[in-house]
Amino acid sequence: MERDELIDMKVLEKAAPMIRNAAHPLRLRILDYLSREDGARNVGQITSATDCCQASVSQQLRILKDQGILLCRRDGNFMLYEISDRSVLHILECIRHNQNETK
């Protein structure tokens, strides 16, 4: 492989934090759920879909929001979450592809 075929270092530096922050099983599950739904979802919906306790889901949502992977907005009494940077979904595609390859 020639050097000019490598991904530019600036691109990798930008991608590394997103990959690092998404690389948690519950965060990946949250992203998987949000990628399949139309529109934003509240914590209760995400908690139910991921089959995890609200405290853990809320903690992971905060991390994803702080890293700019998720958007959050208030709707009455609810905080709604949706994916802001859809490029993170390529990680899920790789995981899904690998899952299908190993079956």
Secondary structure, DSSP 4 states (H G I P E B T S, - for coil): --GGGSPPHHHHHHHHHHHHHH-SHHHHHHHHHHHHSSS-EEHHHHHHHHT--HHHHHHHHHHHHHTTSEEEEEETTEEEEEES-GGGHHHHHHHHHHHHHT-
